[in-house]
Amino acid sequence: MTESTDRTRAHVFVSGTVQGVFYRATTRDTAGEHGVDGWVKNLEDGRVEAVFEGPTEAVESMVEWCHEGSPAADVADVEAEYEDPQGEDGFEIRY
């Protein structure tokens, strides 16, 4: 059985006050609740980069969630580019 064609991948960059506010941990927990695979990490320029992969509806809800993020975050902008899935399995915080 092949994997559902209902999977998509979003490559996301979040700017604002998104480091040091539990943004990555909250992203990981929320992705788990939505059944989304991928990863999240801090960038040197102060942004957070994330990849969400899974059912289209779940990935879109994660991109929407990024506009709010963790309770302490102050999100200024979210850039999302949709790509073909690459087989992410699980969700991790990258360093």
Phi, psi and omega in degrees: 000129180274159181292148182302142177281001180277012179265143175221174181224133175240129176256117192238140173237125183244129179240162184125206175272088187232007175242141180079016182231025179064024181297314182295314181296318180292324176298314180300313182295318181292320178299320178298319179295329182268356182070035182254136177265166175139211183202166178215144177206158174278145174253155183297336182274007176097352178274168171246135177249139179216152171236129177242130180224131180164200178304138185311313182298318180292319179296316179297324179291328176292319178298318177297318180301325182301334180293336176258307179070205181291159183304327183272353183285152172232092187280127179265322184203148175230121175252129180230133176238127181270138184224174174285141179302146180241014175083031176301144180224113184087177179227131183226156170268123178260150181240000000 
